[in-house]
Amino acid sequence: MIGALVEVVTALALIVGVVTALCTGALRVAVRVLLDLLTAAGLLRLAGDPQWGGLAVAAAIVALRQLLAAALSFTPPWSRPTIPATLRGRRPPLSVGGSSETGKAGG
């Protein structure tokens, strides 16, 4: 019974991962959802067959999930914006007078 449930959860994990990627366009989110559901399938497998092999598979899935989550959340320093988010999109203030010098209206 649990073996069939594990197969269903694994198949649903793949389907939900693909649907998440297609609907949101966010590959990182889709991979995280997929890995979370595969972790659930591994834990179900461990609950149905408490053997060392099942424990090794569940531990491997959790380790893979942690490694991929860390890799997906890493942003290389060269791709980070150099302008702070609070200043992005702001324009310089407009000058009131027509002169380029401050405080003088004419020549």
C-alpha positions in Angstrom: 0.0 0.0 0.0 2.7 2.5 1.0 4.8 1.5 -2.1 1.9 2.6 -4.4 1.6 5.8 -2.4 5.3 6.5 -2.9 5.0 6.0 -6.6 2.0 8.3 -6.8 3.8 11.0 -4.8 6.9 10.7 -7.0 4.8 11.0 -10.2 2.9 14.0 -8.8 6.2 15.6 -7.8 7.4 15.5 -11.4 4.0 16.8 -12.7 3.8 19.6 -10.1 7.4 20.6 -10.7 6.8 20.9 -14.5 3.5 22.7 -14.0 5.1 25.1 -11.6 7.9 25.9 -14.0 5.5 26.4 -16.9 3.0 28.6 -14.9 5.4 30.7 -13.0 8.4 30.7 -15.2 10.6 30.5 -12.1 12.8 27.5 -12.5 14.2 27.9 -9.0 10.8 27.6 -7.4 9.9 24.6 -9.5 13.1 22.8 -8.6 12.5 23.5 -4.9 8.9 22.3 -5.1 10.1 19.1 -6.9 12.7 18.4 -4.3 10.4 19.0 -1.4 7.9 16.5 -2.8 10.6 14.0 -3.6 11.8 14.3 0.0 8.2 13.5 1.1 8.2 10.4 -1.2 11.5 9.3 0.3 10.2 9.7 3.8 7.1 7.7 2.9 9.3 5.0 1.5 11.2 5.0 4.7 8.0 4.7 6.7 6.8 1.7 4.6 10.1 -0.2 4.6 12.4 0.8 7.5 15.6 -0.7 6.2 19.0 0.7 5.8 18.6 1.1 2.1 15.5 3.2 2.5 17.3 5.3 5.0 20.2 5.8 2.7 17.9 6.8 -0.2 16.0 9.3 2.1 19.3 10.8 3.3 20.6 11.1 -0.2 17.4 12.9 -1.3 17.7 15.3 1.6 21.4 16.0 1.0 20.7 16.6 -2.7 17.8 18.9 -1.8 20.1 20.9 0.5 22.9 21.2 -2.0 20.6 22.3 -4.9 18.8 24.8 -2.7 22.2 26.3 -1.7 23.3 26.4 -5.3 20.0 27.9 -6.5 20.1 30.7 -3.9 23.7 31.7 -4.6 24.0 34.9 -6.6 27.5 35.5 -8.1 29.0 38.9 -7.1 29.3 40.1 -10.7 25.5 39.7 -11.3 24.5 41.8 -8.3 23.4 45.3 -9.0 25.8 48.0 -7.9 23.1 50.6 -7.3 21.1 50.1 -4.0 17.5 49.1 -4.5 16.3 52.3 -2.7 18.1 54.5 -5.3 17.2 52.5 -8.5 14.7 54.3 -10.7 15.2 57.7 -9.2 16.0 60.7 -11.4 18.2 63.6 -10.4 16.2 66.6 -9.1 15.3 69.2 -11.7 16.9 72.6 -11.5 14.6 75.5 -10.9 16.6 78.2 -12.7 17.8 78.1 -16.3 21.4 78.7 -15.3 24.0 76.0 -14.9 25.6 77.9 -12.0 24.0 77.8 -8.6 22.5 81.0 -7.3 22.9 83.1 -10.4 20.0 83.7 -12.8 21.8 85.5 -15.6 25.1 86.7 -16.5 
